[in-house]
Amino acid sequence: MTTTPRPRPTARLTVRHTTVGDPLARPLLDELTHEYSTRYQKPVDLGLEYPAEEFAPPGGTFLLLLADGQPVAGGAYRRLDARTAERMGAPPDGVWGRIWTHSAHRRRGLARRVLDVLEQDAAARGYTRVHLTTGPRQPEAKVLYLAAGYRPLFDLSADPESIGPLPFEKHLETPRP
């Protein structure tokens, strides 16, 4: 696992729209893979789950949040095709997203910032709603989505392990010209 130094409190944050293959993304994606494998106690290969081209324009996006040029968080979304939407119980006209923050940079609001940028980008491309899921062993993601106004599509009082992936939905505001 690669470690990234903690940025100074005055670090300048910038958004970089890029691709899954960007070398700057590799440390974040490697750590995410390790984290998922550890939390769920099974091998994970993000590259096999979702082809990189699905997170490219015009239907998707992939971005990094940089602190003084170093990656600290990232996110992506892709358009849901009808078959995937049906399998996930999601609307076919929405998008599905993923958000992550390097472990050395958590608890600073970076994931919320990434989520906001992804929502703005999706709305600007004409998407009207976002459908996301998080695993039952990721309570911090559940809290983030609820705080950001996402509607849970599951019983919040149920044991998350009994549900599997926890689905959320949010209708987006269309930007005005």
ROLO-691977 format. One line per 2 residues: number of its first residue (from 1); their letters; for each residue x, y, z of N, C-alpha, C. Coordinates in pm, 1 decimal. Example, Ala and Ser with C-alpha at 12.3 -4.5 7.8 and 13.67 -1.06 7.14 Angstrom:
2
1 = AS = 1319.0,-569.0,780.0,1230.0,-450.0,780.0,1320.0,-330.0,780.0; 1285.0,-225.0,708.0,1367.0,-106.0,714.0,1290.0,3.0,787.0
This chain:
177
1 = MT = 84.6,-116.9,0.0,0.0,0.0,0.0,89.5,123.5,0.0; 53.8,220.1,-81.5,130.1,343.4,-92.2,77.5,444.2,8.3
3 = TT = 167.6,513.7,74.1,123.2,618.5,166.1,144.7,753.2,100.2; 56.8,842.5,131.0,64.6,978.7,80.0,76.9,1070.6,199.5
5 = PR = 171.3,1164.6,197.1,183.9,1254.3,312.0,57.9,1336.4,331.6; 24.3,1361.3,456.8,-92.6,1442.8,489.6,-66.2,1586.5,444.5
7 = PR = -159.5,1645.7,369.0,-135.6,1781.9,321.1,-142.5,1883.2,434.8; -74.6,1990.9,412.8,-82.5,2100.7,509.0,-226.6,2150.4,513.0
9 = PT = -270.1,2205.9,627.3,-406.6,2257.5,635.3,-434.6,2363.5,529.4; -331.1,2428.2,479.3,-349.8,2532.6,379.3,-331.5,2480.0,236.6
11 = AR = -324.7,2347.3,220.1,-305.6,2291.0,86.6,-416.6,2339.2,-7.4; -377.6,2368.4,-130.2,-473.7,2414.0,-231.0,-536.5,2292.1,-297.5
13 = LT = -668.8,2282.5,-291.9,-741.0,2171.2,-350.2,-786.7,2205.6,-491.2; -761.9,2113.9,-583.3,-806.8,2131.3,-721.2,-869.4,2000.3,-768.8
15 = VR = -957.4,2012.4,-866.8,-1022.0,1896.7,-926.8,-957.3,1870.6,-1061.6; -922.2,1745.8,-1084.9,-863.3,1705.7,-1212.9,-953.0,1600.5,-1277.1
17 = HT = -1018.4,1636.6,-1387.0,-1094.9,1539.7,-1465.4,-993.8,1461.6,-1547.7; -995.6,1330.1,-1534.5,-892.8,1248.4,-1596.8,-950.0,1112.6,-1633.0
19 = TV = -866.7,1010.4,-1635.4,-911.0,875.2,-1668.1,-864.4,778.1,-1560.6; -924.3,661.3,-1560.8,-886.6,556.7,-1465.9,-738.7,521.0,-1481.2
21 = GD = -684.8,532.9,-1601.6,-545.7,497.7,-1627.0,-443.7,603.1,-1586.9; -487.1,717.1,-1537.4,-394.5,822.7,-1496.5,-304.3,769.9,-1384.9
23 = PL = -171.2,781.3,-1399.2,-80.5,733.2,-1293.6,-106.5,795.5,-1156.8; -159.4,917.5,-1152.8,-191.8,979.3,-1023.9,-303.6,903.5,-950.2
25 = AR = -388.0,833.4,-1025.1,-499.5,761.1,-964.1,-455.4,628.6,-903.0; -345.2,573.3,-951.2,-304.6,438.5,-909.8,-292.8,420.8,-759.0
27 = PL = -225.1,509.7,-683.0,-216.8,487.5,-537.5,-354.0,484.6,-469.2; -445.4,570.3,-513.6,-578.9,571.7,-454.6,-654.2,442.7,-487.1
29 = LD = -647.1,399.5,-612.2,-718.6,278.8,-652.9,-657.7,153.8,-589.4; -525.5,152.6,-574.5,-460.8,38.7,-506.8,-505.5,30.7,-361.9
31 = EL = -510.7,145.5,-294.6,-553.8,144.4,-155.2,-701.5,105.6,-144.3; -783.8,153.2,-236.1,-925.9,117.9,-235.7,-943.1,-32.6,-254.3
33 = TH = -868.6,-90.1,-346.1,-874.0,-234.6,-369.0,-834.9,-310.6,-242.0; -727.3,-267.0,-178.1,-682.1,-330.2,-54.2,-789.0,-317.2,55.0
35 = EY = -846.8,-199.2,66.1,-948.2,-177.1,168.8,-1070.4,-265.1,147.5; -1121.4,-271.1,24.0,-1237.0,-357.0,-4.5,-1204.1,-503.4,23.8
37 = ST = -1085.5,-546.7,-17.9,-1045.3,-685.6,4.6,-1038.6,-716.5,153.3; -989.3,-621.1,231.8,-977.6,-640.2,376.4,-1114.1,-636.7,444.3
39 = RY = -1195.3,-538.2,412.0,-1326.6,-525.7,477.4,-1418.0,-643.2,446.4; -1412.7,-690.1,321.4,-1505.5,-794.8,279.3,-1441.2,-933.2,273.8
41 = QK = -1312.9,-940.3,307.8,-1238.5,-1066.0,318.4,-1251.5,-1153.5,194.2; -1235.0,-1087.7,77.9,-1232.8,-1159.2,-49.1,-1156.1,-1073.0,-149.0
43 = PV = -1094.8,-1135.5,-248.4,-1019.7,-1056.8,-347.5,-1112.6,-964.8,-427.0; -1062.4,-847.0,-457.2,-1137.4,-748.5,-535.1,-1047.4,-701.2,-648.6
45 = DL = -1103.6,-692.9,-768.7,-1032.4,-636.6,-883.1,-1124.3,-534.7,-948.4; -1103.5,-408.0,-913.1,-1191.0,-301.9,-962.3,-1190.5,-293.9,-1114.3
47 = GL = -1077.6,-325.0,-1176.5,-1067.5,-319.4,-1321.4,-1155.6,-421.0,-1391.1; -1179.1,-533.7,-1326.4,-1266.6,-635.2,-1384.9,-1413.5,-604.5,-1359.9
49 = EY = -1442.1,-540.2,-1247.9,-1580.6,-508.3,-1213.9,-1641.9,-408.3,-1311.2; -1566.9,-305.2,-1341.6,-1618.1,-196.3,-1424.4,-1511.2,-152.3,-1522.5
51 = PA = -1534.5,-174.9,-1652.9,-1435.4,-131.9,-1752.1,-1410.8,19.2,-1746.2; -1284.9,57.8,-1761.5,-1244.9,198.4,-1750.9,-1321.7,289.3,-1846.3
53 = EE = -1351.4,241.5,-1965.4,-1418.9,327.4,-2063.4,-1559.4,367.5,-2019.3; -1619.5,294.5,-1926.2,-1752.4,332.2,-1878.3,-1748.9,460.9,-1796.3
55 = FA = -1630.9,496.9,-1745.0,-1617.0,616.8,-1663.8,-1559.6,733.6,-1745.1; -1574.6,726.5,-1875.3,-1525.0,831.5,-1964.0,-1643.0,907.4,-2024.7
57 = PP = -1620.4,1033.4,-2062.3,-1725.3,1108.9,-2130.5,-1763.5,1038.8,-2261.4; -1883.0,1055.1,-2310.8,-1983.9,1149.4,-2262.6,-2074.9,1093.4,-2153.1
59 = GG = -2074.1,961.1,-2131.1,-2167.4,902.7,-2034.8,-2121.1,902.7,-1891.7; -1992.1,924.7,-1870.3,-1939.8,918.8,-1734.7,-1826.4,1015.3,-1714.5
61 = TF = -1767.5,1009.0,-1597.7,-1651.0,1091.4,-1567.8,-1569.3,1024.3,-1458.3; -1443.5,1061.0,-1452.7,-1350.9,1013.5,-1350.5,-1270.7,1134.3,-1307.5
63 = LL = -1264.6,1159.3,-1176.9,-1192.1,1277.4,-1132.3,-1110.4,1247.7,-1007.8; -1010.4,1330.6,-988.8,-925.8,1325.8,-870.7,-932.6,1460.6,-801.7
65 = LL = -930.7,1459.0,-670.4,-916.6,1580.1,-590.9,-770.6,1584.0,-547.6; -702.0,1690.2,-585.0,-559.5,1703.0,-557.9,-535.7,1810.3,-451.7
67 = AD = -443.0,1782.7,-362.3,-397.3,1880.7,-263.4,-254.4,1915.4,-301.9; -235.5,2038.2,-347.1,-104.1,2081.2,-396.7,-47.8,1981.8,-497.0
69 = GQ = -134.2,1932.8,-586.2,-92.6,1843.5,-694.4,-88.0,1696.6,-659.9; -113.5,1659.3,-534.2,-109.5,1518.8,-493.0,-251.3,1465.5,-473.6
71 = PV = -281.2,1344.3,-520.8,-416.4,1290.3,-508.6,-453.0,1257.0,-363.9; -569.0,1305.1,-320.1,-616.3,1277.9,-184.7,-754.6,1212.4,-183.8
73 = AG = -829.1,1227.4,-292.7,-962.7,1168.0,-302.8,-998.4,1158.1,-450.3; -1102.7,1084.8,-477.5,-1145.3,1072.0,-615.7,-1288.3,1024.1,-623.9
75 = GA = -1337.2,1023.0,-743.9,-1472.8,975.7,-765.9,-1498.2,955.0,-913.1; -1605.2,884.0,-940.9,-1639.6,854.3,-1079.1,-1788.0,822.4,-1086.7
77 = YR = -1842.5,836.8,-1205.0,-1976.6,786.0,-1229.3,-1984.0,735.4,-1372.0; -2084.5,654.3,-1394.7,-2109.4,599.3,-1527.9,-2259.2,587.7,-1548.8
79 = RL = -2298.2,591.4,-1672.1,-2439.8,576.9,-1705.1,-2479.6,431.8,-1682.7; -2596.8,413.5,-1628.8,-2650.0,278.9,-1610.2,-2719.4,234.1,-1737.3
81 = DA = -2675.1,121.3,-1792.6,-2749.0,65.1,-1905.2,-2871.9,-6.1,-1849.0; -2969.3,-33.9,-1933.3,-3097.0,-89.0,-1887.1,-3078.7,-221.3,-1812.9
83 = RT = -2991.5,-307.8,-1860.2,-2971.8,-439.2,-1796.6,-2911.4,-423.4,-1656.5; -2808.8,-338.9,-1644.3,-2745.8,-316.6,-1514.2,-2843.7,-249.3,-1418.8
85 = AE = -2918.7,-151.9,-1469.0,-3016.4,-82.4,-1385.0,-3119.7,-181.0,-1331.2; -3166.7,-270.4,-1415.8,-3265.6,-369.1,-1371.4,-3206.1,-460.8,-1264.4
87 = RM = -3083.1,-504.6,-1284.5,-3016.3,-593.0,-1188.1,-2999.2,-522.0,-1053.6; -2970.5,-391.1,-1058.1,-2948.0,-314.0,-935.3,-3078.1,-259.1,-876.4
89 = GA = -3188.5,-271.3,-949.3,-3312.7,-211.6,-903.6,-3309.8,-60.6,-913.3; -3235.5,-8.4,-1011.5,-3215.5,135.7,-1028.0,-3286.0,184.3,-1154.0
91 = PP = -3310.0,314.3,-1162.1,-3370.4,370.7,-1283.5,-3269.8,369.3,-1398.8; -3314.0,336.7,-1520.2,-3220.8,331.2,-1632.8,-3172.3,467.0,-1681.4
93 = DG = -3233.4,575.9,-1637.6,-3191.2,707.8,-1683.1,-3096.9,775.3,-1584.0; -3049.6,702.7,-1487.6,-2962.9,761.2,-1386.3,-2818.3,723.4,-1405.3
95 = VW = -2737.3,765.8,-1311.4,-2595.9,732.1,-1313.1,-2560.3,665.3,-1180.7; -2453.5,591.9,-1184.5,-2404.7,522.2,-1066.8,-2267.0,574.4,-1036.1
97 = GR = -2238.8,599.1,-910.4,-2111.4,659.6,-875.0,-2032.2,582.9,-772.6; -1906.7,623.1,-763.1,-1815.2,568.7,-662.3,-1730.6,684.9,-612.5
99 = IW = -1710.7,691.5,-481.4,-1633.0,799.0,-419.2,-1537.0,735.1,-319.8; -1415.1,785.8,-313.4,-1318.5,732.0,-217.1,-1221.9,840.7,-174.9
101 = TH = -1164.1,822.9,-55.5,-1065.8,915.6,-0.7,-948.8,834.3,52.6; -828.1,879.6,24.9,-709.8,811.9,77.3,-717.7,812.1,229.4
103 = SA = -678.2,701.6,292.0,-692.9,687.0,437.1,-620.6,796.4,516.8; -514.3,851.3,463.6,-440.7,956.7,534.5,-513.0,1091.2,531.0
105 = HR = -622.6,1100.1,456.2,-690.1,1228.8,436.8,-837.5,1226.6,474.8; -879.3,1128.8,549.5,-1020.9,1117.2,584.9,-1059.2,1211.9,697.6
107 = RR = -1191.5,1229.2,710.7,-1250.7,1312.7,816.7,-1222.8,1461.4,794.6; -1208.6,1501.8,667.6,-1182.8,1642.6,635.1,-1285.6,1697.8,536.7
109 = GL = -1390.5,1619.1,505.0,-1492.7,1665.3,412.6,-1456.9,1648.4,266.0; -1351.4,1575.2,235.6,-1308.3,1560.6,96.4,-1405.1,1475.7,14.2
111 = AR = -1458.6,1369.4,72.9,-1553.8,1286.0,-0.2,-1678.8,1366.7,-34.8; -1722.6,1451.4,56.0,-1839.7,1535.5,28.6,-1809.4,1631.5,-86.6
113 = RV = -1688.6,1683.9,-87.0,-1649.9,1774.2,-196.1,-1650.7,1701.0,-330.0; -1596.3,1579.2,-332.1,-1596.6,1498.7,-455.0,-1740.7,1469.3,-497.3
115 = LD = -1823.7,1430.8,-402.9,-1963.3,1401.0,-433.0,-2033.4,1522.0,-494.3; -2009.6,1640.0,-438.2,-2069.8,1762.7,-492.5,-2025.6,1787.5,-636.8
117 = VL = -1897.1,1769.7,-664.5,-1845.9,1791.6,-800.8,-1906.7,1689.6,-896.8; -1915.0,1563.3,-854.4,-1975.2,1461.0,-939.8,-2121.4,1491.9,-970.1
119 = EQ = -2195.7,1536.1,-870.0,-2336.4,1570.9,-891.5,-2350.3,1687.8,-988.5; -2267.4,1790.6,-971.4,-2272.3,1905.8,-1061.9,-2239.1,1864.2,-1204.1
121 = DA = -2138.0,1780.0,-1219.3,-2097.4,1732.7,-1351.3,-2209.7,1651.3,-1416.4; -2269.3,1560.3,-1339.7,-2377.3,1476.5,-1393.5,-2497.1,1562.9,-1433.6
123 = AA = -2533.4,1659.8,-1350.7,-2645.4,1748.1,-1383.2,-2616.0,1829.0,-1509.2; -2493.2,1876.7,-1523.2,-2455.0,1953.6,-1642.5,-2463.0,1868.5,-1769.2
125 = RG = -2448.1,1737.6,-1755.7,-2458.5,1646.6,-1871.1,-2601.9,1601.8,-1895.8; -2695.0,1652.6,-1814.5,-2835.4,1623.5,-1836.8,-2892.8,1509.2,-1754.5
127 = YT = -2814.3,1451.1,-1666.6,-2867.7,1345.4,-1580.7,-2960.2,1407.0,-1476.9; -3065.9,1335.4,-1443.4,-3163.7,1387.3,-1348.4,-3160.3,1316.4,-1213.6
129 = RV = -3093.6,1202.3,-1206.1,-3082.3,1135.1,-1077.1,-2959.4,1046.2,-1071.5; -2916.7,1024.8,-948.9,-2799.5,941.8,-922.6,-2844.9,823.7,-837.4
131 = HL = -2794.8,708.7,-870.9,-2818.8,588.2,-792.1,-2682.4,538.2,-748.7; -2662.3,523.5,-618.3,-2535.1,469.2,-571.1,-2561.3,359.4,-472.0
133 = TT = -2460.1,276.7,-456.1,-2466.0,174.4,-353.1,-2337.9,181.9,-272.5; -2346.1,131.2,-151.9,-2226.6,113.8,-71.1,-2239.4,-21.3,-3.7
135 = GP = -2128.0,-74.6,34.8,-2130.4,-204.9,99.6,-2179.7,-195.2,242.9; -2227.9,-306.6,295.6,-2279.9,-307.0,432.1,-2173.0,-282.3,538.7
137 = RQ = -2045.8,-291.8,501.0,-1937.0,-269.1,595.9,-1870.2,-133.2,574.5; -1945.4,-38.5,517.9,-1894.3,95.4,493.6,-1989.5,198.5,555.4
139 = PE = -1999.1,199.3,688.4,-2094.3,291.0,752.8,-2064.2,437.6,725.6; -1937.5,473.1,703.6,-1903.8,612.7,675.8,-1964.1,658.3,543.3
141 = AK = -1973.0,569.6,444.7,-2035.6,605.8,316.9,-2186.5,623.4,334.9; -2247.0,536.3,412.4,-2390.4,548.0,441.2,-2420.1,683.4,504.7
143 = VL = -2339.9,724.3,601.3,-2358.1,853.8,668.7,-2340.0,968.4,568.5; -2238.5,960.2,483.2,-2213.9,1063.4,381.9,-2334.7,1079.9,290.3
145 = YL = -2386.0,970.6,236.7,-2496.9,979.2,141.8,-2623.5,1034.0,207.9; -2650.3,991.5,329.4,-2767.3,1045.0,399.4,-2751.2,1194.5,425.2
147 = AA = -2632.9,1236.7,467.9,-2607.4,1378.5,495.2,-2615.7,1463.4,368.8; -2586.6,1402.7,253.4,-2589.4,1475.6,126.3,-2727.3,1472.7,60.7
149 = GY = -2826.8,1419.9,130.8,-2963.4,1423.3,78.8,-3004.9,1304.5,-4.4; -2929.9,1196.7,-0.5,-2968.1,1076.6,-73.9,-3075.9,1002.1,2.8
151 = RP = -3168.8,945.4,-72.7,-3279.2,869.5,-13.5,-3239.2,722.5,-10.6; -3243.3,660.2,108.5,-3210.7,518.1,114.7,-3322.6,436.5,50.3
153 = LF = -3286.0,338.4,-29.3,-3383.3,250.0,-92.6,-3384.8,116.1,-19.5; -3370.0,123.9,112.1,-3368.6,6.1,198.3,-3415.2,50.3,336.5
155 = DL = -3442.0,-44.7,420.3,-3486.0,-17.0,556.9,-3365.1,19.2,642.2; -3358.0,144.3,685.5,-3244.2,190.7,765.6,-3231.5,117.6,899.0
157 = SA = -3339.6,60.8,948.1,-3333.3,-7.9,1077.3,-3287.6,-152.9,1064.7; -3278.9,-203.5,943.2,-3236.5,-342.6,921.8,-3085.5,-355.5,936.4
159 = DP = -3040.5,-474.3,971.6,-2898.1,-504.1,978.8,-2840.5,-494.2,837.5; -2743.2,-403.8,813.2,-2687.6,-388.0,678.1,-2636.5,-518.8,617.7
161 = ES = -2583.1,-607.6,699.6,-2531.9,-735.3,647.7,-2643.7,-822.0,590.7; -2767.3,-799.9,634.8,-2880.0,-878.4,583.1,-2929.5,-824.0,449.3
163 = IG = -2884.7,-705.4,410.9,-2932.3,-640.6,288.4,-2836.8,-663.5,171.8; -2708.1,-658.7,199.1,-2608.5,-662.0,91.8,-2575.6,-519.6,54.2
165 = PL = -2550.1,-491.9,-74.7,-2522.7,-353.0,-113.8,-2640.0,-262.6,-75.7; -2607.2,-147.3,-16.0,-2709.2,-54.3,30.2,-2735.0,50.4,-78.1
167 = PF = -2852.3,50.1,-140.9,-2879.7,143.7,-251.0,-2936.3,277.6,-202.4; -2894.9,383.3,-270.9,-2940.1,519.3,-244.3,-2974.6,586.5,-377.1
169 = EK = -3059.0,688.3,-368.9,-3098.6,763.3,-488.4,-3112.7,909.9,-453.1; -3080.6,994.1,-551.4,-3099.0,1137.5,-533.5,-3135.7,1199.3,-668.0
171 = HL = -3236.9,1284.1,-665.6,-3272.7,1358.9,-784.9,-3184.8,1483.4,-789.4; -3133.0,1511.8,-908.0,-3042.6,1624.5,-925.5,-3115.8,1746.6,-976.3
173 = ET = -3068.4,1861.2,-934.3,-3121.5,1986.2,-988.3,-3050.6,2014.2,-1118.8; -3128.7,2044.7,-1221.8,-3071.3,2077.5,-1350.9,-3018.2,2219.8,-1347.1
175 = PR = -2893.0,2240.1,-1389.5,-2838.0,2376.5,-1386.6,-2915.4,2469.6,-1479.1; -2932.2,2590.8,-1435.6,-3001.1,2692.1,-1517.5,-2895.7,2768.9,-1597.3
177 = P = -2929.1,2796.0,-1725.0,-2833.1,2870.1,-1809.0,-2810.7,3011.6,-1763.4
